[in-house]
Amino acid sequence: MLIIVTGVSGTGKTTIGSGLANHFKLPFFDADHFHPEENIAKMSKGIPLDDKDRIPWLKALANQLKESEKTGGAVLACSALKESYREILKVNDQVRWIHLEGNRDLIWERMLARKNHYMKAGMLDSQIATWEEPGYGLKLSISNSPDQMIEEALNYLNNKGHLK
């Protein structure tokens, strides 16, 4: 089983993704850990990434998903802001998508509270402008608690017959 949790920075992808991974006893991957040093340096300076920066990173993530599929699956937390990015990550038709959405002000507050993260709060508007809302998968409101969000995701996966 491959599950990808998407959304702009500060929506809780890592929290929800790791919760789902724990539930299913699957490996959890945070896409942030796959960025090459050049991307991290750029974001640390408050410079948004462009497609040229993101494509190699997305291909590395897709390769990780393909490898994980061989051993039972994984959960990936990744912004996957554009549909073209999600197409790269869609390594098969069994990928399950959980999209985190929320009010810009709530996301902004969360980002301002973050410590020791290279993604700066000032880049939020760039991510929101880039975000292409998908017409598939589960859309979860970040106004709910993480436990409520994980429960809703599990219900969705169960009701859609995506669990073995």
C-alpha positions in Angstrom: 0.0 0.0 0.0 1.3 3.4 -1.0 -0.2 6.5 0.6 0.9 10.1 -0.2 -0.1 12.9 2.1 0.0 16.3 0.3 -0.4 20.0 1.1 1.4 23.2 1.5 4.1 23.5 4.1 2.7 23.8 7.7 -0.5 21.7 7.1 0.7 18.7 9.1 1.8 16.3 6.4 4.5 14.8 8.7 2.1 14.4 11.6 -0.6 12.8 9.6 1.7 10.7 7.4 3.7 9.3 10.4 0.4 8.5 12.2 -0.9 6.6 9.2 2.5 4.8 8.8 2.4 3.8 12.5 -1.1 2.5 12.1 -0.3 0.4 9.1 3.3 -0.5 10.3 4.7 0.9 7.1 7.9 3.0 6.6 7.3 6.7 6.6 9.2 9.1 4.3 9.3 12.8 4.6 9.9 14.3 1.2 11.9 17.2 2.8 14.7 14.7 3.6 15.1 13.9 -0.1 16.0 17.4 -1.2 19.5 17.9 -2.5 21.7 20.4 -0.7 21.1 23.0 -3.5 17.4 23.0 -2.9 17.8 23.3 0.9 20.2 26.2 0.5 17.8 28.0 -1.8 14.8 27.5 0.5 16.9 28.5 3.5 17.4 31.9 1.8 13.6 32.2 1.3 13.9 31.5 -2.4 11.0 29.3 -3.7 11.9 26.3 -5.8 11.0 26.1 -9.4 10.1 23.1 -11.6 13.8 22.7 -12.6 14.6 22.3 -8.9 11.7 20.0 -8.1 11.8 17.5 -11.0 14.9 15.5 -9.9 13.6 15.5 -6.3 10.2 14.2 -7.4 11.9 11.5 -9.5 13.9 10.4 -6.4 10.7 10.2 -4.4 9.0 8.1 -7.1 12.0 5.7 -7.1 11.7 5.4 -3.4 8.0 4.6 -3.7 8.7 1.9 -6.3 11.3 0.3 -4.0 8.9 0.5 -1.1 6.1 -1.1 -3.1 8.3 -4.2 -3.4 8.3 -4.6 0.4 4.7 -3.8 1.2 4.4 -0.1 0.8 5.1 3.2 2.5 3.6 6.5 3.5 5.1 9.6 1.9 4.5 13.2 3.1 5.1 15.5 0.2 3.8 18.9 -0.8 3.2 17.7 -4.4 1.8 21.2 -5.2 1.0 20.7 -8.9 -0.8 18.0 -10.8 2.3 17.4 -12.9 4.2 16.7 -9.7 1.6 14.2 -8.5 1.7 12.5 -11.9 5.4 11.8 -11.3 4.6 10.3 -7.8 1.8 8.2 -9.1 3.9 5.1 -9.6 0.8 2.9 -10.0 -3.0 3.1 -9.9 -3.0 1.9 -6.3 -1.5 5.0 -4.8 -3.9 6.5 -2.2 -4.0 10.3 -1.8 -4.7 12.3 1.3 -4.7 16.1 0.7 -4.5 18.5 3.6 -6.2 21.8 3.3 -6.7 24.8 5.5 -7.1 28.5 6.1 -4.0 30.5 5.2 -4.0 32.3 8.5 -4.0 29.0 10.5 -1.2 27.6 8.3 0.8 30.9 8.7 0.5 30.7 12.5 1.8 27.1 12.5 4.7 28.1 10.2 5.7 31.0 12.4 5.8 28.6 15.4 8.2 26.2 13.6 11.8 26.0 14.8 14.8 24.6 13.0 13.1 24.1 9.7 14.5 25.5 6.4 11.1 26.3 5.0 10.4 29.8 6.0 6.9 31.2 6.7 7.3 33.9 4.1 7.3 31.3 1.4 3.8 30.2 2.2 2.1 32.5 -0.3 4.3 31.1 -3.0 3.2 27.6 -2.2 -0.5 28.6 -2.0 -0.2 30.3 -5.4 1.4 27.1 -6.9 -1.1 24.7 -5.3 -3.4 23.0 -7.9 -6.3 21.5 -6.1 -6.7 17.8 -7.0 -10.1 16.4 -7.9 -9.4 13.0 -6.3 -8.4 11.5 -3.0 -9.5 12.6 0.4 -9.4 16.3 1.3 -8.8 16.8 5.0 -9.4 20.0 6.9 -6.5 20.9 9.1 -8.9 22.7 11.5 -9.5 19.3 13.0 -7.1 17.7 15.5 -4.5 15.3 14.2 -6.3 12.3 15.8 -9.5 13.3 14.1 -7.7 13.7 10.8 -6.0 10.3 11.0 -9.4 8.7 12.0 -11.0 10.3 8.9 -8.2 9.1 6.7 -8.5 5.6 8.0 -12.3 5.7 7.5 -11.8 6.9 3.9 -9.3 4.2 3.2 -11.5 1.5 4.7 -14.7 2.7 2.9 -13.0 2.9 -0.4 -11.8 -0.7 -0.1 -8.2 0.3 -0.2 -7.1 -1.7 2.8 -6.2 -5.4 2.7 
